[in-house]
Amino acid sequence: MSETSGEAAAEAAAEAVATAAVRAAAGGWRRTTGIAGVAIGVVAAGAAAGVTIERLTVGRGMRRKARLALDSAGPYGALRGTPGQAYAEDGTELYYEVDDIEPADGTAPRRRRLFGRKPPAPVTVVFCHGYCLSQDSWHFQRAALRGVVRTVYWDQRSHGRSGRGVSQVRAGEPVTIEELGRDLKAVLDAAAPEGPLVLVGHSMGGMTVMALADEFPELIKERVVGVALVGTSSGRLGEVNFGLPVAGVNAVRRVLPGVLKALGQRAELVEKGRRATADLFASVIKRYSFATRDVDPAVSRFAERMIESTPIDVVAEFYPAFDDHDKADALDRFADLPVLVLAGVRDLVTPSEHSEEIADRLPDAELVLVEDAGHLVMLEHPEVVTDRLADLLVRAGAVPAGATVGGYGSTSGTAGPG
């Protein structure tokens, strides 16, 4: 068989598998096999994404132990701050938490007036999480920065503790990155209405920051003093192959929106199917989240729990927005600011080449490429992300050069929760 015909055969096979997933998810089988059909549809979609059946058994015992250890103790993602709510332009409730700077005596911080003048507001560092995650994905960085600088962590619409997107539920409107940028503006208005800002975004959160800059350039000019873009992209996400053969990924890309839409319409059955195929999902999540094998199983399970908690209909609502995302020009808003661009070299979701393109657009930015790191670099190599972020905060004037950043924990299997 020639190379050309081989590629054609691979593409046809991938498209057939993915199309089967659509039919399965859409309920093409009899009622008595409905749940099984959905499960098979999910498995087929995963298979079309290059997940092999043997991955179902590799490390199963390790994953089971990790689930038990984390689910019983839950050390990761357990940090909480002062809660608050903001409201998006369509009425969606956006949940956020604030960690204020704490005086050495542990009392609540107070801002005293000097000669009748209100003292300047402190710098606030605002963390924006990625697709299918939550504010808890910043666990290690949050632990390190507590008491050092004022921070805000928020859950994007339909994620974490935030409400379901009103526009999506009532009007069936698709999510857009531009909408997420306006959501961020609502959170800033509620949680940090004054004072300098440092904006930190991972993956979709980085795109949210870019959308904010695109729509509110005056805010960036007047208040933002630093930006960190972690494992994100300014566009061309439709070209990402997720580490798969080109022929296969092209076929999957053509039918995946239909797969997700069909699955979203059968959300209740799909969630049962996801639970039935938990080991498959664990394999998929680990492959696309981490690059190294020695990640603490509890950290891996922590990532699974965040991703698993995102309903399939939310997954379907957000996915199309990434193909439309193009905010390369918005990066120019950050040209005069201290900027950190950081990515894992082995990131299959937003490849490090996308971060290099961002850095090319911002020649004064610090570019950090982390070896042996995947998409969830802030969980896989928290020490690198925290150190570089602390340096950015010093350059931005958010913390003094002599400030001591707390321990950031470790993801190694022998370390404690941090």
C-alpha positions, 0 to 999 in steps of 0.5 A: 500500500502506498503512503498516500493510500495508507493515509487515506485509509487511516483518515477513512477509518478515523472518520468512521469511528468518530461518526459511529460515536455520533450515532451512538450518542444520538441514541441510534440504538434501542432503549434497552441499550441506550446507556451502553450506546452512549458509553460506546459512543464516548469510548469511540470518540476517545478511540478516535482521539488515539486512546488505545484499549490497553491503556484501560488496564495500565496503572489501574491499581495505581489510579484506584489507590490515588482516588481513595487517597485523595477522595478521603483526604482531599488536600489539593484544592482545599484552600478557600478565601473570602467568597464573593459573587459578580454578575455577567452581562447576561446575569450569569453568577460568577463565583470568586474568592479573595485572599487578602494580605494578612498582617503578622499578628493575624488580624484583618488588614486595615487601610488607614487614612493619612491626613484625610487621604485614602491610601492607595489600593494594593496590587491584586493578582487575578488568576483565570483558569482553563477549560474544564478546570476551576480556580482550584487548579492554582492550588500550589501557587495559591498556597505559596502566595497566601499572605504575600499579595492580594489575590483573586481566584474565580471560576469561569461561567459554567465551571467550578462554583459559578452558575451555568451560563444564562445565555447558553441555557436560555437562548442556546447561544454559543460561548465566545472567548469575547464573552469570557473577557467581559465576564472577567471585567465583571469580576474585576469590577466586583473584586478589585474595583481599584488599584493595580492588577496583575493578570494570570491566565492558563489556557482558556484563562489566558485567552480570557485575559487577551479578550479583556485586553481587546475589548477594554484597552484603557483598563490595561493601560491604566491599571494592569502592571503585569501579565502571565500567560501560561500554556495558552494560545493567541489563535490558530487552535484549529491547526493543533493535532493533539499529538495524533496523525494528521489524517486521523485528527482531520477526520476527528475535527470534522465530526467532533462538534457533532459528537459533542453536540449529540452528547450534550443533548444526552447529558444524563446518559453520558454522565453515566457512561463517563462513570462506567468508563472511568479508567478510560477517562483517567488515561485520556486526562493523564495523557493530555494533562501531564508529560511525566510518569512520576506525578503524584497519583493524588495530583493526577486524581485531583486533575481528573476530579476537576475535569470530570466535574465539568458536565458534557453539555458545558464541554460541548458549549465551549469547544467551538469557541476555540476554533474562532479564537484569534487575539494575536493583535490584542497582545500588543496591549501588553507590549509595555508591561512585564510579561511572563509567557510559560509553557510545557514543552510536551503540551499536546493541547496548546503546544509550546510553539503557540507560546513562542509565537506570543513571545515573538509578538512581545519581544520584551516578555520572559519566555520559559519553556519547561521540559518534561511538562504537559498542559497542566504545568502549574500542577506538574511543575509547581515550583517552576511556575511559582518561582517565575510568577514570583519574579514577575510580581517583583518586576511588576512591583506587586511584592518587594524584592525581599518578600518570601514566597511560601512553600509550593509543595511538590507533585512527586509521589513521596511529597506531602500535599504542600 
